[in-house]
């Protein structure tokens, strides 16, 4: 999982490094709401958390935020186009 802000790489980590694993997060969320195929859960990444930075730079209006999750749909459902890796 990678996250860029205005072209600057801010976070880069593996899901296995997260405090709570993905199945636990899905279980906790589904207690309070109904998850449907194609829903996206924004979890953040385990490293690069802004509060842990010595000189934090917070998001501002107009900042461009880009997320990348390699093989995010490898074990999931295909997107609306029927091709893996394309979200609806």
N, C-alpha and C positions, 0 to 999 in steps of 0.2 A: 504494500500500500504506500503510495506516495502522494504528497500534497505540495503544490506550488502556490505561492502568492505573488502575483505580478511577475511571474517568470522565475522567482527565487525558490529553490527547493527548501521547504520548511520541515517536512516530515518524510521519513523513509523507514519502513519497518515491515515485519512479517506478522500475519494474524496470530501466529503462535506466541508472539511476545506481548499480547494484550493482557490486561489485568483479568478480564473475564473472557472466556472463550466464546465463539460465535453461538454454539448451541445454547449456552447459558443465557446469553443476551436475548436470543429469540424466545426462549422459554419465559423469561421475565417479562418481555414486552407482550407476549400473547396472553398473559394473565389479565391485562387491562385493555387490550384492543384486539381486533381481528386482523390478522395478517393475511394478505391475499397474494397470489402469484404475481410477480412483477413489482411488488413493493420494495422500496429501497430503505435500508436501515443505515443511517449515518452514525457510525460508531467512533469516528476519529481514529487516531493511530497511537500506539503505545509510547513512542518517543517523540521528542520535539514539542511536548506540551508547553504552551505559552507560559503558564505559571511557573514552570521550572527553569525558564531561561534567565540568565543573569541580567540581560537588558531586553525585556520583552517588547516586541513590536506588535501592537494590536491591530486587528483589521479596521479599515476605515471605509466609509461609503465610497463606492467606485472601484475598490480593489477587485482584481480578477483572481478567483480561486479555482484551481484545477485539481481534480482528484484522479488518480489512476489506481486501478486494482487489477493486477494481472490475473488472468484465468478466473475471474470472479464468478463466471457462470459454468465453470468446468463440471461441477456436480449439480447444477441447478437446471431450471427450465429454460428452453430457448426463448428469445425475445419475441415480440409480435411478428417479426419477419420470418420466424422459424429458424433463424440462424443463431447458433450459440454466440454469446458475447455482445449481443445487441439488446439493450434494455428497451422496453416499450415506452 
